[in-house]
Amino acid sequence: MIFDLKEDYKKSRSLIKNRLKEFKAVWDGSDKEIFAELCFCICTPQSKAVYCDKAISVLVKKGILYSGTIEQVRKELVAVRFPNNKAKYIVEAREVFEGKGKIRIKDRIDAGDIRKTREWIVKNVKGIGFKEASHFLRNIGFGQDLAILDVHILKNMVKYGFVREMPKTISKTVYLALEEKFSSFAETVNIPMTELDLLLWSAETGLIFK
């Protein structure tokens, strides 16, 4: 099985690396663009990423993401599950990062200590757990040592024998332990963690997305 995985990686490597370059480029954008990426990750739990991305794009285009009410945000979360809660989380996240009349999210991201940054995000942004915080940081170019432990990744960790079974619940302690196992998985197959994540995700969904 690992041989097949490596062969799949050879075929997809250039596309994966290009996608990761695009993630890194996001950091060069504005605070508003970084915030939009956070909101995308707030929307993703139990929802299809492509639908979440489309909803956030509409919110940005209409200007609602940065100034709209909870109800205005909710109306645009088409095909996103739990829109009431997620609209509330988005507006509350905006309040967390507002300063001097504008969004200042970059100030809260310590590029020298991404794990500390992840802890802060989980603690201070409602609707964001370790998976979503890791997802966000990867999508803005800081995911080299982080694992996005969604169901696709966990299924493959079971498939390749790095965990015995799918965890029933994932606490902070469990998440960090699984992250170490995913790191070992990446070392075993000699594929960087961020690239392995996209490889496994695309194998399950057919897309090298985000």
C-alpha positions, 0 to 999 in steps of 0.5 A: 500500500505504501508503494502505491501511495508513493507512486500517487505522490510522484504523479501529484507532487508538482500540483501539490507543491504549487498549491502550497506555494499558493497558500504561502502567497496568501500571507502576503495579502491583506488582513481582510484576506487572512480573516476571510480564510479564518472564516472559511475554516470556521465554516468547514466542520461537517460541510463541503469545503467547496461550498464553504469557499463559495459562501465566503467569496460571496460574503467578501464580494458583498462586503458582509463578511467585514461589517454585516450582522449575524443574520446577513451573514447567515443568509449567505451561508448556502449549503453550509451546515449549522449556518446559525452557529457559524454566522454567530462565530464569524461575527464574534471572530470579527470582534476578536480581531478588530482594532482601531476600526479595522481588522488586524489579524496578522498581529495575532499570528506569531510566525516564529511560534505557530503552535503557540499561535494555534493554542491562542486561536483555539482559546479565543475564537469560538467555533475553532478547534485544533483541526480548524486552527491547523487548517487555517494556519496551513492555508496561510502558509504556516502548516509545515509541522501541523496536522489537519486531522479530519475524517479523511486523514484519520481514515488513512491513518487507520488504513496504513496502520498508524492508529488502530481505530478511528477515535470516538472523541478528540480532546487536545491531548488526543489531537496532539498524540495523533499529530505525532503519529501523523508526523511519524507517518510522513517520515515513514513514507518520506513525504512532508506533512503538508504534502501528505495531507493534500495527497490523502485529502485529494485521494478521498475527494478527487480535489487538491483544494484547501 
